[in-house]
Amino acid sequence: MSGFDITVAVTAHNESVVAGPTMRSAEAAIAEAEAAGYTIERLVGLDRPTPECAQFFGQPDLSAWSLSEHDFGDPFRVRNAIAERASGKYIAFLDADDLYSENWLAMAARRLDEAERADERVIVHPELNWIFESSEVVFVKPDQDSYLFNPYYLYFANYYDMLSMAPRQALIEKPYGPRDIQNGFGYQDWQWNVETMGLGWKHVVVKDTVIFKRRRAMSVSVENVQRKAVIRAMEPLAIDRVNLLKPTASSLTT
């Protein structure tokens, strides 16, 4: 049995005071989830933290959060390490400069509970990504079985980012691959989404939930774009298999 229902996993590298709103948003979402009856584990993974980052997360006001320090230089390997040590049935990631909507944890966990009762393998995402700071845009994510979901889109772009909630089982079964930006591979969240789809995990969105994502002048996403990063070749994207990623693929031709 898991020790907790949900592990909230924050990853940090050089964030300090900018993480203040992040942690307040996490605590607000945790409070709503706890009010709904869920138990929460609080974990922070520091990856090669700057002194300011280590000092911020070491402050007494954050003593409820269990810290681990890593030397990966790779946010995806940090997430794998957190998943290994987590004791929550579900894991919800949060970057240290982004924010949750207050209802995200409770509503995402309810959706995963429904999937478990129906014996479905499901990974959930917020309905909206609200990008702010150096870019300003809002985009909506479709369910994998939505008419708007086209598996061929995955050749060119990613429907879902890494700020999801997933059963720990999904992350143990399929860890994130290593980022190798020097050789042009940077989109490990995109790759993980496709790989988990190929293993039978369905990606769905939770209506009326939002992740607020800070787009800094030089972030992982920006660096990927500047370096023209790609994803690795994967069997689920083979030309004779890609359409299998659409649970209701026949709708594409009607």
VOZA-155803 format. One record per residue (C-alpha): residue in three letters; x, y, z negated. Coordinates in nm, 3 decimals. Layout:
N
> ala_X_Y_Z
...
//
This chain:
254
> met_0.000_0.000_0.000
> ser_0.119_0.353_0.076
> gly_0.182_0.576_-0.219
> phe_0.007_0.871_-0.055
> asp_-0.258_0.928_0.209
> ile_-0.066_1.203_0.392
> thr_0.300_1.299_0.407
> val_0.349_1.663_0.505
> ala_0.696_1.677_0.660
> val_0.860_2.017_0.708
> thr_1.181_2.038_0.913
> ala_1.423_2.329_0.878
> his_1.763_2.437_1.004
> asn_1.820_2.812_0.977
> glu_1.483_2.937_0.850
> ser_1.475_3.129_0.522
> val_1.228_3.408_0.445
> val_1.042_3.338_0.770
> ala_0.948_3.003_0.615
> gly_0.751_3.178_0.339
> pro_0.429_3.207_0.544
> thr_0.488_2.852_0.671
> met_0.497_2.706_0.324
> arg_0.195_2.910_0.214
> ser_0.001_2.780_0.513
> ala_0.107_2.426_0.429
> glu_-0.007_2.464_0.069
> ala_-0.342_2.609_0.181
> ala_-0.398_2.310_0.410
> ile_-0.283_2.072_0.137
> ala_-0.531_2.226_-0.108
> glu_-0.816_2.169_0.136
> ala_-0.706_1.812_0.201
> glu_-0.679_1.742_-0.171
> ala_-1.026_1.885_-0.222
> ala_-1.144_1.633_0.038
> gly_-0.994_1.353_-0.171
> tyr_-0.659_1.295_0.002
> thr_-0.330_1.253_-0.184
> ile_-0.033_1.441_-0.041
> glu_0.341_1.379_-0.038
> arg_0.553_1.691_0.025
> leu_0.885_1.637_0.206
> val_1.137_1.878_0.359
> gly_1.418_1.767_0.588
> leu_1.707_2.013_0.618
> asp_1.925_1.957_0.925
> arg_2.265_2.126_0.899
> pro_2.101_2.405_0.698
> thr_2.252_2.749_0.682
> pro_2.330_2.869_0.328
> glu_2.027_3.098_0.341
> cys_1.803_2.811_0.448
> ala_1.931_2.580_0.173
> gln_1.887_2.857_-0.085
> phe_1.531_2.930_0.026
> phe_1.413_2.570_0.008
> gly_1.599_2.513_-0.318
> gln_1.406_2.784_-0.502
> pro_1.197_2.685_-0.807
> asp_0.871_2.789_-0.639
> leu_0.918_2.500_-0.396
> ser_1.006_2.240_-0.659
> ala_0.704_2.028_-0.562
> trp_0.874_1.958_-0.229
> ser_1.129_1.676_-0.214
> leu_1.437_1.779_-0.013
> ser_1.669_1.568_0.198
> glu_1.970_1.704_0.385
> his_2.093_1.567_0.718
> asp_2.377_1.624_0.963
> phe_2.208_1.540_1.293
> gly_2.185_1.871_1.475
> asp_1.871_1.719_1.628
> pro_1.517_1.795_1.505
> phe_1.385_1.467_1.642
> arg_1.630_1.251_1.451
> val_1.536_1.445_1.136
> arg_1.172_1.350_1.195
> asn_1.271_0.986_1.231
> ala_1.462_1.002_0.904
> ile_1.166_1.161_0.726
> ala_0.932_0.895_0.865
> glu_1.162_0.625_0.727
> arg_1.153_0.768_0.374
> ala_0.788_0.879_0.378
> ser_0.533_0.688_0.174
> gly_0.221_0.844_0.327
> lys_-0.010_0.640_0.547
> tyr_-0.027_0.938_0.783
> ile_0.256_1.182_0.864
> ala_0.197_1.545_0.963
> phe_0.498_1.740_1.089
> leu_0.549_2.113_1.052
> asp_0.842_2.323_1.172
> ala_0.962_2.572_0.912
> asp_0.862_2.876_1.119
> asp_0.515_2.758_1.230
> leu_0.178_2.754_1.052
> tyr_-0.121_2.524_1.005
> ser_-0.485_2.625_1.007
> glu_-0.625_2.550_0.660
> asn_-0.853_2.274_0.788
> trp_-0.589_2.087_0.989
> leu_-0.475_1.823_0.739
> ala_-0.820_1.730_0.611
> met_-0.983_1.713_0.953
> ala_-0.694_1.528_1.115
> ala_-0.691_1.269_0.835
> arg_-1.067_1.219_0.869
> arg_-1.021_1.151_1.241
> leu_-0.749_0.895_1.168
> asp_-0.972_0.734_0.907
> glu_-1.244_0.698_1.172
> ala_-0.993_0.542_1.411
> glu_-0.879_0.296_1.146
> arg_-1.237_0.187_1.077
> ala_-1.290_0.139_1.451
> asp_-0.961_-0.051_1.481
> glu_-0.824_0.213_1.721
> arg_-0.462_0.323_1.755
> val_-0.487_0.702_1.752
> ile_-0.251_1.001_1.721
> val_-0.418_1.337_1.661
> his_-0.331_1.690_1.769
> pro_-0.481_2.031_1.693
> glu_-0.723_2.163_1.951
> leu_-0.534_2.490_2.000
> asn_-0.172_2.599_2.008
> trp_-0.146_2.970_1.934
> ile_0.200_3.087_2.045
> phe_0.325_3.412_1.894
> glu_0.630_3.637_1.861
> ser_0.847_3.636_2.179
> ser_0.557_3.482_2.378
> glu_0.185_3.534_2.328
> val_-0.046_3.266_2.462
> val_-0.316_3.025_2.347
> phe_-0.367_2.690_2.513
> val_-0.619_2.412_2.465
> lys_-0.527_2.043_2.457
> pro_-0.754_1.775_2.603
> asp_-0.830_1.432_2.462
> gln_-0.650_1.162_2.653
> asp_-0.986_1.025_2.770
> ser_-1.119_1.369_2.865
> tyr_-1.208_1.439_3.228
> leu_-0.948_1.721_3.208
> phe_-0.664_1.480_3.125
> asn_-0.468_1.381_3.434
> pro_-0.183_1.134_3.376
> tyr_0.008_1.269_3.679
> tyr_0.041_1.602_3.494
> leu_0.286_1.423_3.264
> tyr_0.540_1.417_3.546
> phe_0.563_1.795_3.518
> ala_0.459_1.908_3.170
> asn_0.358_1.798_2.822
> tyr_-0.002_1.817_2.702
> tyr_0.089_1.775_2.334
> asp_0.375_1.893_2.114
> met_0.532_1.729_1.812
> leu_0.316_1.902_1.550
> ser_0.073_1.614_1.530
> met_-0.059_1.380_1.264
> ala_0.011_1.014_1.326
> pro_-0.003_0.691_1.130
> arg_0.343_0.621_0.991
> gln_0.319_0.292_1.180
> ala_0.337_0.479_1.513
> leu_0.661_0.653_1.417
> ile_0.820_0.334_1.288
> glu_0.709_0.140_1.596
> lys_0.835_0.411_1.834
> pro_1.083_0.660_1.682
> tyr_1.171_0.976_1.870
> gly_1.458_0.935_2.114
> pro_1.772_1.146_2.059
> arg_1.793_1.490_2.211
> asp_2.087_1.525_2.452
> ile_2.063_1.878_2.578
> gln_2.423_1.880_2.708
> asn_2.322_1.614_2.960
> gly_1.984_1.771_3.033
> phe_1.749_1.570_2.807
> gly_1.560_1.788_2.560
> tyr_1.187_1.712_2.559
> gln_1.174_1.424_2.312
> asp_0.822_1.514_2.194
> trp_0.701_1.490_2.554
> gln_0.881_1.158_2.597
> trp_0.742_1.023_2.269
> asn_0.388_1.113_2.370
> val_0.424_0.917_2.694
> glu_0.596_0.623_2.526
> thr_0.330_0.593_2.259
> met_0.057_0.612_2.523
> gly_0.232_0.326_2.698
> leu_0.217_0.127_2.375
> gly_-0.158_0.174_2.347
> trp_-0.178_0.476_2.116
> lys_-0.452_0.716_2.226
> his_-0.385_1.088_2.182
> val_-0.688_1.291_2.074
> val_-0.755_1.644_1.953
> val_-0.941_1.759_1.644
> lys_-1.191_2.031_1.726
> asp_-1.163_2.369_1.554
> thr_-0.804_2.319_1.434
> val_-0.501_2.533_1.524
> ile_-0.124_2.519_1.505
> phe_0.037_2.864_1.513
> lys_0.376_2.821_1.680
> arg_0.644_3.087_1.658
> arg_0.831_3.119_1.988
> arg_1.167_3.271_1.903
> ala_1.397_3.435_2.156
> met_1.619_3.125_2.137
> ser_1.427_2.818_2.024
> val_1.448_2.451_2.120
> ser_1.173_2.510_2.378
> val_1.344_2.815_2.526
> glu_1.678_2.633_2.544
> asn_1.511_2.342_2.723
> val_1.371_2.579_2.985
> gln_1.698_2.765_3.031
> arg_1.893_2.441_3.076
> lys_1.626_2.292_3.304
> ala_1.594_1.994_3.072
> val_1.395_1.688_3.179
> ile_1.263_1.370_3.021
> arg_1.423_1.030_3.065
> ala_1.284_0.773_3.309
> met_1.015_0.563_3.139
> glu_0.818_0.260_3.248
> pro_0.478_0.418_3.161
> leu_0.547_0.686_3.425
> ala_0.630_0.435_3.699
> ile_0.424_0.515_4.008
> asp_0.230_0.188_3.981
> arg_0.162_0.228_3.608
> val_0.107_0.597_3.537
> asn_-0.267_0.583_3.603
> leu_-0.300_0.327_3.322
> leu_-0.234_0.617_3.078
> lys_-0.586_0.739_3.155
> pro_-0.832_0.529_2.952
> thr_-1.113_0.625_3.194
> ala_-0.899_0.648_3.506
> ser_-1.194_0.591_3.739
> ser_-1.327_0.936_3.653
> leu_-1.039_1.090_3.848
> thr_-1.188_0.969_4.173
> thr_-1.553_1.051_4.107
//
